[in-house]
């Protein structure tokens, strides 16, 4: 083999037409010799290896244009970012994009010339103490050219003997020069499109956050997760991002209670997406909401009622004309009227209300039905998705709510007092006042296991009959749920299995099994069994 072919074997370069003809000639002649001649086994093995290497030079991957390889590289990088088995980091030598620079000189050059491979930088806090990080990060920023940047900084987890430990060695002595580059270098800061900080309490003192007057002209997405029991200055942290005119999405997760967040000058009015998981009172939640006049989707977890020893202030009125998805969860009792009172939500399409620890805080849980009726009277929304969990409702109150939202497509009622034989009889009765012509999916999660099996299965069979009745049947009661496709009866809480659920009588279980075979009924008991 001449030198040109030897060099070609050692790289992923494309052979010329003359080299391709020469390689095909060599492959043909060598294969003929192997079939016609008797050669020593060792020589035969070496010859086969040589033929394999030569055949590889004619592989289609060598003929891929650089543009196609760039697209494939980006898919590899995005796959590593979304991988759940290992946290993506731009430093990882065995994952994209760094791995792609170590295959061959051609691939390395294509990877370095693909800016989109380097516009998503994920760094661990444990790397801060290592020298030379600032030089490498500077190089990454250079490779991304002028593309918008997505930056993620987190504290990695280490699993030791089944326990989770925070990897923090050397964090407090980190080399912060690259952070100065991130927050102060204008050429970098002007390109910051997304910032994600997922930090443990040891990192809160590492000056990871920018100065209060820092400007982020391109920042659109911000996510902050602060683990641990320490309480950093949330007001100061949020104020650091107040000069971000394009900020639209914000997510905040902390493990302590802090209503002081409402004192921040954070640009709430710009947000279209808001997710908050921290202990806030109903007053603080409402105070935040009335400022989010551009909001389209929001979720609040861990809301606490306003102190019962103090009279709650009257909720301030506000029009959230763009809000479509509203999800909030109460930790101890609920004051839904305090959150929704005064709000007008004309575009509301999805509403989810969850109350936890309901049995211990019934004195702090106000009736839900009047609140929803008042909200609809102000807003006249066409709700499509409704999920109620842990609410104090009677069957009549639930039906009164359903009567005002005939546009419902999905209904999820979980662990509510209204789930009873009485409700199932109402859904079975022909004179029911509830008509949901667009409802396609109904999910029911009972709070107890004392239901009458015959009533339950009769209700399911009745809904199946009404959902599958022909339009020409002439029976107006058959049009109650003409679009219903699936009924889900989760016997027992789906989060805790079905161990506490007692089986119905065998004839009832047989009727349920028959409905399950049709695909109309989904029975969690049989799914887990």
N, C-alpha and C positions, 0 to 999 in steps of 0.2 A: 504494500500500500504506500503510495507516495505521500509526501508531507502535507499536501493540500487536503487529501482525504483524512489524514490523521488529525489535522486541526478541526476538520468538520465534525468528526466523531466526538470530539471533546467539547462541543458547544451546541447550541440550538439554532445555528445559522441555517439559512436556506441555501441548498446546493444550486450551483448554476446548471444550465441545461447540459453542458458538456460533462460536468461531474455526475449528474443524474444518469446519463447514458453510460458512463464508465462504471458506476456503481451497479447498475442493472446487469451489465456485461459480466462483472466480477461475480455477482450473486448467481447468475445462471451457470457460469462455468464451474464455480466451486460446488454447487449442488450436484452437477453432473459427475464431478470427480468423487464426491462423497458416496454417490449411489453405485459408481462403477469400480472404484478402487477399494482395496482392503487396507485400511490404515490403522495404526495403533489407537486404542481408545482415548488416551490422553490427547493425542494430536487431533483426533476427531472432535473432542470437547472444545479444544481451543479454536478449532476452525468454526464450530457452531457459534461460539461466543462472538467471534469476529464477524460472522455473517449477520448475527443479530444486531450488532452495533451498526453495521453498514445499512441494514434494512431500516433501522431507526432513523437514519438521515433522510429517508424518503417519506417520513411520517407527515400526515396532513397538518399536524399542529405547527410544523415549521413553516407552512405556507399561509398560516393565518395572518392577515394584515394586522399591523400594530393597533389599529382602531378596535378591531374585534377582541384582541387580547386585553386591551384596556377595559372594555366592558366586562369581560370575564373576571378580571382582577377586582373590579369594583363589586361584582356579585360575591366574590370570595370574601372581601373585606366586610361587606354588609352581613354575610352569613356569620362571620365571627362576632360581629357586634351583637347580633340577636341570639347568639348561642347561649343556652341556659346551663350548660355543664361547666363553663369556665368563664370568668369575667374577661371581657375583651380589654386589652391594653395595647397601645401603639408600640410599647417597648418589647412585646413578646416576640422572641426570635423565631418561634415555630408556628406563628400564626400570621395571617395577612394583616397588614401589608409587608411587614419586615421579611417574612418567609419568601415572598415573591422576589425580593432583591437578592436572594442567595442561590437561585436555581442556575442561572447562567448570565453571561454578560448582556445578551439581548433582552432577556426578561427584566434584568435589573434596570436597563436603560428605559424600557417601556414603563416600568413601575415608577421610576423617578420622574418621567415625563407625563405622568397621569395625576394632575393636581387633586382630583376627587378622591384619590386613595389617602390623602393626607389632610383632609378637611375635618376629620373627626378624631379628636385627640382624647384618649382616656388614660389618666395617670393615677397611680396609687400614692397615698401620702407617705408610705414607707420609702418611696424613691426620693423624697425631698432631701434626705440626709446624704445622698450619694453625690459625689463630686462629678461635674461634667454634665449634669442633667440640663442645666440652662443652655449649654452649647447644643445638645441634641434637640431640645425643644425649639430652639431658634432655627435649626435646620429643618425641622418638621414644618414650621410656619413658612419657611422659604419654599419648600416643596409644594405647598398648597397654593402658591402664587397669590392671586387676589380673590380667591373664593371665600365665601362666608364660612366661619369656623364654628364648630360645635365642640365645646370643652367639657369634659367630665373629670371631676376630682373626687376620689372616694377613699375610705379606709377599708382595706380588704379584710375579709373574714378568714380565719383559719379553723378548721374542724379538727379537734384533738380528742380522741377517745369518745366521740359522740357529742362532745360539748363544743360550744362556739366561743372562740376567743378573738379579741380584736388584736390585729397585728399592728403594734404601735412603736416598736423599738426604734429609737433614734428620731422620732417625729419632732420632738421639741427642739432638736438641734438641726433642723432641716436647712438645706441651702436654698434660700428664698429668692435668689436672683432671677430665676425664671418666672416667679410670681410677679416680681416687679415688671418684668417684660410683658406679662399677660395683662396687667392692669394699667400700666403707664405708657407702654410703647404705642404710639398713636396708630402706626401702620397695622398693628395687631388688633388693638382694641376697636378700631373702626369696623373690623370684619367679624366681631363676635356676634354670632346669630343665636347660639344656644349655650346656656351655662347650666351645668348640673353639679351640685356640691352635695355629696353624701358622706357626712363626717361623723366621727365619734366625738364624745365630749372632750377627749384629750386634745383634739385638733382645734377646738374653739379658740384657743389662745395663740394660735400660730399665725395670726394675721393673714389668714387665707382670704378674707373678704376685702374688697376694694375700699378705698377711702370714700366718705360720704358724698363728695362732690364730683366723683368720677362720672364721665359721660359715656353712654353706650348707644350710639346712634343707630346701630343695626340690630340690637338685641331684640329677639322676638319670643324666645322661650326661656323661662327660668324655673329651676327646680331645686329646692333646698330641703335636705333631710339631715336633721341634727339629732343623733342618737345620744343616749345617756340621760342622767338625772340632773346634770348641771343646767343652769338657766343663763345662756348667753344673752346679750342685749339685743333682743329681736328688733327693737325700734331702730337701733343703729345699723343693724344688718340690712333691714329693708330699705332704710334711707339711702344706703349705698347704691341702690338701683333705681332711685327716683328719677334720674335723668336718662330715661330710656323711652323715647317717643314712639318706638315701634313695638314695645312689649305687648304681647297679646295673651300669652299663656303663662300661668304661674301655679306652681305646686309647692306646698309647704307641709312638712311632716316633722313634728317635734313631740317629745314625750312629757311635756309639762304644761301646766295651765298658765295662760298669760293673756289677759284681756288688754294688756298694754299695747298690743299690736295695733289697736285702733288709733293710737297716738302717732303712728307713723305717717309720713308724707308719701307713702308708696302710691304709685299711679294706678289706683284701683279702677278709675273711670275708663282706662284704655283696654282692660282685659276682656277677652272673649271666652276664655276658658280658665276656671279657677277650681283647684282642688286643695282642700285644707284638712289635715288630720292632726288636730291638737285640741286640748280641752279649752273650749270657749263657752261663754254663757250665751243664752239666747239673745240678750241685748247686744253683745259684741257681734254676733253673726248678722243681726239685722242692721247694725251700724255699718258693717262692711258692705252688705248687699245694696243698701241705698246709694252707695257711691259707685257701684259697678253698673253703670247705666248702659254699657255696651255688651254686657255679658250674654253669652249664648249657651254655655254649659257650666254647671257648677256642682260640686260635691263637698259636703261638710260631714266629717266624722267626729264623734266624741263631743257632741253638744251637751251642755249642762243647763238645767233650768236656772233662771234668775233667782237669787236668794229669796226664799219664801218669807223671810222676816221683813223684807222690804217690798213695798208696792212697786211692781214693774212699771217703768215709764211707758207712756203711750207710744206705740210704734210710729215712726216717721213714715209718711206716704212717699211712694216712689214708683215711677213707671219704668219697668225693665222690658222694653219693647222687643228685644231680640232674644230673650231667654227662652230656650226650648227644652233643655234637660235640667231637672232640679232633683238632687238626691241628697238627703240629709239624715243623719243617724243620731238619736238621742241616747246618752249613756245612762242617766238616772232620771226617770220620769220624762216629761215633755211639756213644752210650752209652745206648741206649734203656732198658736195665734200670735205669740210674741215675734216669731220669725216671719210669718206670712202676713201679719196684720199690716194694712196700709199698702201692700204691694199690689201692683197691677201687672199681670203677666199674660198679655193677649196672645203671644206666640207659643205658650207652654204646650209641649207635646208629650213629654215624659216626666212623670212625678213618682218619686220613691221616698217613702217615709218609714223609718225603722226606729223602734223603741226597744232598748235593752233593759234588763233588770226591772221589767214592768211590775212584777208582783211585789217588789219591795218599795216601790215608789208610786203607788196608785194615787196617793194624796197629791202628787206633783204632776199628774197627767191629766190634762184638760181634755174635754170632749173634742174629737176630731171633726165630726160631721159639720157643726156650725162654722168652723174655720174654713173648710173646703167649700161650703155653700157660699159663704161671704166672698171668698177668693174668686169663685166663678162669677158671682154677681158683679164684681168689679172688672173682671178680665174678659169674660165670655170666650174662654179658650176652647179649642177643639182637641181635647186630650186624646192621645192615641195609646199611651202605655201608662198603666197605674200599678204600683206595687206598694202594699201596705203590710207592715210587719209589726207584731206586738202591740196592736192598737186596741183600746177599749171601745168596741163597737157592738151594737146589736144588729141582727140580720136586717131589721127594718131600716136602721141608719145606713147600713152599707147600700141597700137598694135605693135609698133616697139619694145617695151620692151618685150611683150608677145612672140614675134617671137623667141627670144633668149632663152626662158625657156619653151620648150615644155613639160617638166617633171612636170609642175604644177598640183597639186591635188586640192588645194583650192585657190580661188582668192577673195579678199575682197577689193572693191573700194568704199571709203566712202567720201562724201563731197568734191569731186574733180571736177574741171571744165570740165573734159572730159566727165562726165556723162550728156549726152544730146541726143536729137533725132538723131543727126548724128552718135553717137556711137551705138545706138540701130539699126540703119539702117545698119551699118557695120557688126554687129553681125548677122543680118538677111540675108545680101547679100550672094549669092552663090559664088561670086568671092572673098570672104574675104581672106586676106593673113594669118589669124590667124588659126592655127590648134593646139588644145590642147587635144591630145588623152587620157591623163590620168586625166583630170579635172573632179572631182566628185561634187564639190560644188562651185557655183558662187554667191557672195553676192554683191549687188549694193545698195548704200545709196545715193540718189540724193541730190544735194546741193540746188536745187530750186524745185518749184512745177509748173513750166511752161512747163512741158513736154506734148507732144501730146499723148493722151491716146491710140489712134489707133496704133501709132508707138510702144508704150511700149508693148501692149498686142500682137501685131503681132510678135515682137521680142521674147516674151516669148513662143508663140505658135510655132514659127520656131525652137527655141532651144529644145522644147519638142519633136517635130517631128524628129529632127536630133539625139537627144539622144536616141530615141526609134526605130530608123530605123534599120531593120535587116541588118546583115553584107552582105547578098547576094543581097542587093538592087541594086548594080551596080552604084549608084550615088556617085561619089567621094566627093561631097559637104556634103553628109550625114555623113561623117567620121570626121567632124570638132570637134565634142564633143561626141565621142561615149561612154564615161564613165560617162557623166553628170547625176547625180542623183537628184540634188536639185538646184533650182534657188530661191534666196531670194531677193525680191525687197522691201526694207524698204522705204516706202513713208514717208518722214520726218525723223528726227533724232531719233533713238531709245532711246536716253537718255532723250529726251524732249517730247516724245509722238508724236501725229500726228495732233495736233490742227490746225496747219497752213496749212494742206494739204486739197486741194479741191478735191471733188470726181470727177471721170471721168463721162462721159455720161453713162446712165443706160445700154446700150448695151455693152459698154466696161467693166463695172463692172460685168456684167453677164458672159462675156468671162473669166474674171479674176477669178471669183468664180468657174467656171467649171475647170480651171487649178488647183486651190487650192484643189479641191476635189480629184484630182488625186494624190496629195502628192508631185508632182514635183515642184509646185510653192508655196513659202511661202510669203504671202503678209502681211507685218506688219500692214497695215491699218486695215485689217479684223481681225488680231490677237488681236488688241487693242480695236476694236469697241465693 
